Amino acid sequence: MTTLATGVPPAVLAVPESPQLSELREQVRAFLGAELAAGTFVPASDNWMSGFDPAFSSRLGQHGWLGMMIPSRYGGHDRSAVERFVVTEELLAHGAPVAAHWIADRQMAPGILAHGTEEQKHRYLPGIAAGEILFAIGMSEPDAGSDLAAVRTRAMARPDGSWTISGTKVWTTGAHVAHAMVLLARSDGEPSDRQAGLSQFLVDLSHPDIEVRPLRSIDGAAHFNEVIFHDARVGPEALLGRRGEGWAQVMSELAFERSGPERYLSTMPLLRAWSDELRRSGATEQQRATLGLLTAKAWALRRMSLSVAAELAEGRRPDVRAAMVKDLGSAFEGDLVEAVRAASDADPRRSGGDPFARMLANSILHTPAFTLRGGTNEILRGIVARGMGLR
């Protein structure tokens, strides 16, 4: 029997696992314990989005905990979706700085495996598994955020097979440290054509005609970016998948993006820290009730996320269920922060005070993004409604 690394009573989150999974979980916990003891990172909420530490990602790669589901012939480790789930939930629950590799490992590896050429697979996948090639996602635009089908970035085909890309992407997480970007652009037709005529491209961000401008968030950090393509010319090998099928490819990738444990574990480090505070100082009956309710909700969301991971591993497209996980999970993350703020005696502050007060302040500042990134909750509920035949 083993538990999530939440710090809550073991009887609540006890999960039967195979000896192999339990051993893997203990290995990850031992690694994280050593990293914490060495002071290589400070646990924080939302560190999968804002905790950029390429050296930490490289150390995970050395342990074989990146590219776990990539076939060994491409530098991966031939492991299962459940094994990857065990590793990622421990990293998230500990608040580890995993943002540098997160996008590459989460959705670019399966996207390139599904749609890439052999050349693209050999070029990118070994580096993703080693934590040495970092990716950003070029989807949202100034006039096309959650309405992704309205993208205006244009990829113009040239007679020699190359492409000229012009346009602007925005809210691009990690572009300031990423080596490459997967770009959704209109290769055919007009914006009014919506989903038709869109294609995906793998673009090197060191390109001289690509400009990356950091965007500062309310907490002062700059993990979002604006990325401008000034008629950037790329070769024919940049096209990912088939021309004009970018929309279908993106939708399959979004199932990986929306259903993972990061959609409900972003604020788990705060819940762990609060649980530790209650253990030290004693908890009121109401605080115990709040802790139990939050733990039960996290458990239910975990079961949903695991079911989506199982379907993805079998090659299915659980788009509706993935949208449900993201909708419910992102709302839960914000509710968790507010519940802990209301139930604790801490005075949240970004500087001074104790570590818990600082973590609470950081979590509050990150809360507005939870229900926006990966598609707003309104968009997600539309996906669910259509999937259930309600629209």
C-alpha positions in Angstrom: 0.0 0.0 0.0 1.2 3.5 -0.8 -0.1 7.0 -0.9 0.1 10.2 -2.8 2.7 12.6 -1.3 0.1 14.9 0.2 1.0 14.8 3.8 -2.7 13.8 4.6 -3.6 10.8 6.7 -2.5 7.6 4.8 -5.9 5.9 5.4 -7.5 8.5 3.2 -5.4 8.2 0.1 -4.2 4.7 0.4 -4.0 3.1 -3.1 -3.1 -0.5 -3.8 -0.3 -0.7 -6.3 1.9 -3.4 -7.8 5.3 -4.0 -6.2 6.9 -2.5 -9.3 4.9 0.7 -9.1 5.5 1.0 -5.4 9.2 0.6 -5.9 9.1 3.3 -8.6 7.2 5.7 -6.4 9.7 5.2 -3.5 12.6 5.8 -5.9 11.1 9.1 -7.0 10.4 10.1 -3.4 13.9 9.3 -2.4 15.2 11.4 -5.2 13.0 14.3 -4.3 13.9 14.0 -0.6 17.6 14.2 -1.6 17.0 17.2 -3.8 15.1 19.0 -1.0 17.8 18.2 1.5 20.4 19.6 -0.9 18.3 22.8 -1.3 18.0 22.5 -5.0 14.4 23.7 -5.0 11.8 25.2 -2.7 8.3 23.5 -3.1 5.8 25.9 -4.7 2.3 25.7 -6.1 2.0 25.8 -9.9 5.7 24.8 -10.3 4.8 22.8 -13.4 3.9 26.1 -15.1 6.4 28.5 -13.6 9.3 26.5 -12.1 11.8 26.6 -14.9 15.0 24.6 -13.9 16.6 22.9 -16.9 19.3 21.4 -14.7 16.6 19.7 -12.6 14.9 18.4 -15.8 18.2 17.0 -16.9 18.6 15.1 -13.7 15.2 13.6 -14.2 16.2 12.5 -17.6 19.3 10.9 -16.2 17.1 8.8 -14.0 14.9 7.7 -16.9 11.9 9.7 -15.7 11.4 11.7 -18.9 10.2 10.3 -22.2 9.1 7.2 -20.2 6.6 6.2 -22.9 8.9 6.9 -25.9 10.2 3.7 -27.5 13.8 2.9 -26.8 14.7 3.1 -30.5 14.1 6.9 -30.1 15.9 7.2 -26.8 13.0 6.6 -24.6 12.3 3.9 -21.9 9.3 1.8 -23.2 7.4 2.3 -19.9 3.6 2.5 -19.4 1.2 5.4 -19.0 0.6 4.4 -15.3 4.3 4.4 -14.6 4.6 7.9 -16.0 1.6 8.9 -14.0 3.3 7.7 -10.7 6.3 9.8 -11.5 4.5 13.0 -12.5 2.1 13.0 -9.6 5.0 12.7 -7.1 6.8 15.6 -8.8 3.6 17.7 -8.7 2.7 16.9 -5.2 6.2 17.9 -4.0 6.0 21.1 -5.9 9.1 20.3 -7.9 10.4 22.8 -10.7 9.4 20.8 -13.8 8.2 23.5 -16.1 11.2 23.4 -18.4 10.5 19.9 -19.7 6.8 19.7 -19.0 5.3 20.6 -22.4 7.9 18.5 -24.4 7.4 15.4 -22.2 3.6 15.8 -21.8 2.3 16.3 -25.3 5.1 16.9 -27.8 6.6 13.4 -27.4 3.2 11.7 -28.1 2.4 14.3 -30.8 5.7 13.6 -32.7 5.3 9.9 -32.2 1.8 10.0 -33.7 2.4 12.4 -36.6 6.1 13.0 -37.1 8.4 11.7 -39.8 11.3 9.3 -38.9 13.6 12.3 -39.3 11.6 14.3 -36.8 11.4 11.5 -34.3 15.1 10.9 -34.3 15.8 14.7 -34.2 13.6 15.5 -31.2 12.6 12.5 -29.2 16.0 11.5 -27.7 16.5 15.1 -26.6 13.1 15.2 -25.0 13.8 12.0 -23.1 17.1 13.4 -21.9 15.6 16.7 -20.8 17.8 18.5 -23.3 15.2 19.7 -25.8 12.5 21.9 -24.4 9.4 22.9 -26.3 6.8 25.7 -26.2 3.3 25.6 -27.8 2.3 28.2 -30.3 -1.5 28.1 -30.2 -3.1 31.2 -28.7 -3.1 34.5 -30.5 -4.1 38.1 -29.6 -7.5 37.5 -31.3 -7.7 33.8 -30.9 -7.3 32.5 -27.4 -9.9 29.9 -26.4 -11.3 30.3 -29.9 -8.4 28.3 -31.3 -10.0 27.9 -34.8 -9.7 31.6 -35.3 -5.9 31.6 -35.6 -4.5 34.1 -38.1 -0.8 33.2 -38.1 -0.1 32.3 -41.7 2.3 29.7 -43.2 2.7 30.4 -46.9 4.0 27.5 -49.1 6.9 28.3 -51.4 7.6 26.5 -54.7 10.7 24.8 -53.3 8.6 23.2 -50.5 9.7 25.6 -47.8 7.3 27.8 -45.8 7.2 31.5 -44.8 5.5 32.1 -41.4 4.1 35.4 -40.3 2.0 36.3 -37.3 2.0 36.5 -33.5 1.4 33.9 -30.7 0.7 35.0 -27.2 0.6 33.5 -23.6 3.3 31.1 -24.9 4.6 29.4 -21.8 8.3 28.8 -21.6 9.2 30.2 -25.0 12.0 32.2 -23.4 13.9 29.0 -22.5 12.5 26.5 -25.1 14.6 25.3 -28.0 11.6 24.6 -30.3 7.9 25.3 -30.7 5.0 23.4 -32.1 3.1 26.0 -34.1 -0.5 26.0 -35.3 -0.8 28.1 -38.4 -3.2 28.6 -41.3 -1.6 27.0 -44.4 -4.7 27.2 -46.6 -7.9 29.2 -46.9 -9.0 32.1 -44.7 -9.7 32.6 -40.9 -13.4 32.3 -41.8 -12.7 28.7 -42.8 -12.2 27.9 -39.1 -10.9 24.4 -38.5 -10.1 23.7 -42.2 -6.8 24.7 -43.6 -4.7 24.6 -40.4 -1.3 22.8 -40.2 1.3 22.2 -37.5 5.0 23.0 -37.7 8.1 22.2 -35.6 10.0 25.5 -35.5 13.5 26.2 -34.1 13.1 29.2 -31.7 16.7 30.4 -32.4 15.5 31.4 -35.9 16.7 34.9 -36.6 13.3 36.0 -37.8 11.5 34.9 -34.6 11.2 37.3 -31.7 10.3 36.3 -28.2 9.0 39.0 -25.8 8.5 38.0 -22.1 5.1 39.0 -20.5 5.2 39.6 -16.8 2.4 38.1 -14.7 0.8 39.7 -11.6 3.5 38.0 -9.4 6.3 39.7 -11.4 7.5 36.6 -13.1 7.8 36.2 -16.8 7.0 32.6 -17.8 4.5 33.7 -20.5 5.7 35.2 -23.8 4.6 36.8 -27.0 6.3 35.2 -30.0 6.4 37.1 -33.3 7.2 35.5 -36.6 8.7 38.1 -39.0 8.3 36.2 -42.3 10.4 33.4 -40.8 11.4 30.9 -43.5 11.5 27.2 -42.5 12.2 24.1 -44.6 9.7 21.5 -45.8 10.9 19.2 -42.9 9.2 21.6 -40.4 5.7 20.4 -41.3 4.4 18.1 -38.6 1.9 15.5 -39.9 -0.2 16.3 -43.0 -0.9 19.7 -44.5 -4.4 20.9 -43.5 -4.9 18.3 -40.7 -3.5 20.5 -37.9 -6.9 20.9 -36.2 -7.4 17.1 -35.7 -3.8 16.8 -34.6 -4.1 19.6 -32.0 -7.3 18.1 -30.6 -5.6 14.7 -30.0 -2.7 16.5 -28.2 -5.1 18.5 -26.1 -6.4 15.3 -24.5 -2.8 14.9 -23.0 -2.7 18.5 -22.0 -6.1 18.7 -20.3 -6.3 15.4 -18.5 -3.1 15.0 -16.6 -2.5 15.2 -12.8 -1.3 18.8 -13.2 -4.9 19.8 -13.7 -5.7 19.2 -10.0 -2.3 18.9 -8.3 -1.0 22.4 -9.0 -1.9 23.6 -5.5 -1.3 20.2 -3.7 2.0 21.6 -2.3 -0.1 24.2 -0.4 -2.4 21.5 0.9 0.6 19.5 2.1 2.1 22.5 3.8 -1.2 23.4 5.5 -1.5 19.8 6.7 1.9 20.0 8.2 1.0 23.3 9.9 -2.1 21.6 11.4 -0.1 18.7 12.6 2.3 21.0 14.4 -0.2 23.4 15.9 -3.3 21.3 16.2 -6.5 21.4 14.1 -10.0 22.5 14.9 -12.9 20.3 14.0 -13.8 22.7 11.1 -10.2 22.6 9.8 -10.2 18.8 9.9 -13.4 18.8 7.9 -12.0 21.2 5.3 -8.9 19.1 5.0 -11.0 15.9 4.5 -13.3 17.5 1.9 -10.3 18.8 -0.2 -8.6 15.4 0.1 -11.8 13.6 -1.1 -12.2 15.9 -4.1 -8.5 15.4 -5.0 -9.0 11.6 -4.8 -12.1 11.7 -7.1 -10.2 13.8 -9.7 -7.3 11.5 -9.5 -9.5 8.5 -10.4 -10.9 10.5 -13.4 -7.4 11.5 -14.6 -6.2 7.9 -14.3 -9.1 6.7 -16.4 -8.2 9.1 -19.2 -4.5 8.1 -19.0 -5.6 4.5 -19.5 -7.7 5.4 -22.6 -4.8 7.4 -24.1 -2.5 4.4 -23.6 -4.9 2.3 -25.6 -4.9 4.7 -28.5 -8.4 6.2 -27.9 -9.4 9.8 -27.9 -11.2 10.6 -24.7 -11.6 14.3 -25.6 -14.8 14.8 -23.6 -13.5 13.1 -20.4 -10.2 15.1 -20.7 -12.2 18.3 -20.9 -14.2 17.3 -17.8 -11.0 16.6 -15.9 -9.6 20.0 -16.8 -12.8 21.9 -16.0 -13.4 20.2 -12.6 -9.7 20.1 -11.8 -8.9 23.8 -12.5 -11.9 24.9 -10.5 -10.8 22.6 -7.6 -7.3 24.1 -7.6 -8.7 27.6 -7.1 -11.3 26.4 -4.5 -8.4 24.7 -2.6 -6.5 28.0 -2.3 -9.5 29.9 -1.1 -10.5 27.1 1.4 -7.0 27.0 2.9 -6.8 30.8 3.0 -10.2 31.0 4.8 -9.5 28.1 7.2 -5.9 29.0 8.2 -4.6 31.8 10.5 -1.8 32.8 8.1 -1.4 36.3 6.8 -0.3 35.7 3.1 2.7 37.7 2.1 5.2 37.4 -0.6 8.2 38.4 1.5 8.9 38.0 5.2 6.7 35.8 7.3 7.0 32.1 7.4 7.3 29.7 4.4 3.6 28.7 4.6 2.5 32.4 4.4 4.7 32.9 1.4 3.4 29.8 -0.3 -0.1 30.9 0.3 0.5 34.3 -1.2 2.1 32.8 -4.3 -0.8 30.4 -4.7 -3.3 33.2 -4.5 -1.5 35.1 -7.2 -1.5 32.1 -9.5 -5.1 31.3 -9.1 -6.6 33.5 -11.9 -4.7 31.4 -14.5 -6.1 28.0 -13.5 -9.4 28.3 -15.3 -7.9 30.0 -18.4 -4.9 28.0 -19.6 -5.6 24.9 -21.7 -9.0 26.4 -22.6 -11.4 28.4 -20.5 -14.0 26.5 -18.5 -16.8 27.9 -20.7 -15.1 26.4 -23.8 -14.5 23.1 -22.0 -18.1 22.8 -21.0 -19.1 23.4 -24.6 -16.9 20.5 -25.6 -18.6 18.3 -23.0 -22.0 19.4 -24.0 -21.4 18.6 -27.7 -19.8 15.3 -26.7 -22.9 14.4 -24.7 -25.2 15.4 -27.6 -26.6 18.4 -25.7 -25.7 20.9 -28.4 
